Amino acid sequence: MAITFESLDSDIAGRTGKLGASKKIVRTPALLPVINPHLMLVTPKELHAMGVEALITNAYIFSQSRQYSERVKEEGLHRLLDFDGLIMTDSGSFQLSVYGEVSLTNEQTLSYQRDIGSDIWVPLDIPTSPDADRTTAERELAITTERLREAKELFGNDAPLAGPVQGGIYPDLREQAGKAVGDLGFAFCPIGAVVPLMEAYRYRDLVDVVMAAKRTIPRSACVHLFGAGHPAMFALAAAMGCDLFDSAAYALYAKEGRYLTSHGSFKIDELTDLPCACAVCRSHTAEELRNAKDRTRLLALHNLAVTLAEIARIRQAMADGTLWELVDDRCRNHPLLLAGYRELLGHNAELEPFDRASKRRFFYRGDESCARTEVLRYQRQLARLRLGNEVLVACEAGHRDGFDDVLFFKPPFGPYPVELKETFPVGPTEIPPWDEAMVRQGCRGIRMLAESHKESRISVSGLRSWHTIFREEVGDAAELVE
């Protein structure tokens, strides 16, 4: 049965939606916890009780297991794991990236995934290391694309096939790969080989890679960010349009004695209190959890609870239209996440067409807010205003004689007619006392107004104390008056 995806609420380039496969429906954004049949700290049945609707496991591990290889074909994946939600299987590409080879061909791994009853099958793509040179990236992308084409030819368009998007750190190759999976008709597109970027905190490179892939992946496709496991970066990825995340971090961090939060991770040995309301944290003190015989399992349960809660928080932010504020909040918890956030804002022109036109609010949270999509869109729309010959932009309320039109000024947006005073984004905007960044951006709005209305003479009052910034941003396009 073919994979389907329906988009619902949207915010920035992110969206809530419904992923369908094998008559199973999963709400997105969603987390797919990774299950290793040999090392289950938390069982699939427990995951279901926690609200998990989908999980991912590795078909290659099953195929090479003396314990499970034949049994899973006899019982089926869902019965063996005791999980009736959606199950996605990876092909062995991870092992290929680690060990350099696997013992199954592309056709064999796909046939095996079909035979064990997987709901989403992944071809044997080649995960290109971020350190690979361009020649290697091109060669491996060509192999991946050929294997995706082979998968479609062998199993047909109705098979629940994923189309991984590779290409290393080369944006043009990621764009090429995204177009290829779209042309081949894939409705489920994982962006692969990004784990090394996240492990090295290379969030700027991650943003560039994902944004490049998203330029050409069909908007109708569900996008899965392979290996994105830490809740601190989920909001950033969701803002770029990633719908699914898979994570073994809940277990891996637990084994290392690490305690996850939405703003980072901590060593349990260093905690004096547990800043969480999950069942584990409310039934243990930090000392009790630290000394518990089943500490690793308890930490895994906590880590999962925190991760799932962050997914729910992101879905709610999208419904409310406050995803930018959540991204801002999460990315200020680490300097390199902040660098990734700023890199994302550099793509605001690409994001703006997908962002919703009206939202609940606009909270100014610092210089970064000046580059948000709402500011860009508003200032572009200033050209639509119909103005007379003499126009005043005033920084204070009140009637002004001698002008055909009077606009008012609110940074970081700039000029606005009084009729828009209560509408988004000018109306429901909360800003602190003016700072240089917001005034500078507002002055850019004045310049854009003047440049799009050359027949009008623009005068500006109330910005004398900001005259230097005014001159730098507006120049001679408008006149500063008393």
Salt bridges, closest charged atoms under 4 A:
ASP11 OD1 - LYS359 NZ 2.87
GLU46 OE2 - ARG297 NH2 2.50
GLU53 OE2 - ARG27 NE 3.36
GLU70 OE2 - LYS73 NZ 3.61
GLU75 OE2 - ARG71 NE 2.83
ASP84 OD1 - HIS48 NE2 3.68
ASP115 OD1 - ARG114 NE 3.05
ASP119 OD1 - LYS24 NZ 3.38
ASP119 OD2 - HIS78 NE2 2.75
GLU138 OE2 - ARG134 NE 3.02
GLU146 OE1 - ARG149 NH1 3.04
ASP172 OD2 - ARG134 NH2 2.42
GLU175 OE2 - ARG215 NH1 2.80
ASP183 OD2 - LYS179 NZ 2.71
ASP205 OD2 - ARG202 NE 2.88
ASP208 OD1 - HIS347 NE2 3.14
ASP243 OD1 - ARG15 NE 2.76
ASP246 OD1 - HIS224 NE2 2.74
ASP269 OD1 - ARG295 NH1 3.04
GLU310 OE2 - ARG330 NE 2.85
ASP320 OD1 - ARG360 NH2 3.43
GLU325 OE2 - ARG361 NE 3.87
GLU325 OE2 - ARG372 NH1 3.53
ASP328 OD1 - ARG332 NE 2.64
ASP328 OD1 - ARG365 NE 2.88
ASP329 OD2 - ARG330 NH1 2.80
ASP329 OD1 - ARG365 NH2 3.53
GLU343 OE1 - ARG204 NE 3.28
GLU350 OE1 - ARG215 NE 2.63
GLU350 OE2 - HIS347 ND1 2.69
GLU352 OE2 - ARG377 NE 2.63
GLU352 OE1 - ARG380 NH1 3.36
ASP355 OD2 - LYS359 NZ 2.97
GLU368 OE1 - ARG332 NH2 2.58
GLU368 OE2 - ARG342 NE 2.76
GLU374 OE2 - LYS359 NZ 2.95
GLU374 OE2 - ARG372 NH2 2.71
GLU390 OE2 - ARG457 NH1 3.93
GLU396 OE2 - ARG400 NH2 2.94
ASP401 OD1 - HIS399 NE2 2.91
GLU436 OE2 - ARG440 NH2 3.12
GLU451 OE2 - ARG447 NE 3.67
GLU472 OE1 - ARG440 NH1 2.94
GLU473 OE2 - ARG440 NH1 2.77
GLU473 OE1 - ARG444 NE 3.10
GLU473 OE1 - ARG447 NH1 3.56
GLU479 OE1 - ARG457 NH2 3.20
GLU482 OE2 - ARG464 NE 3.38
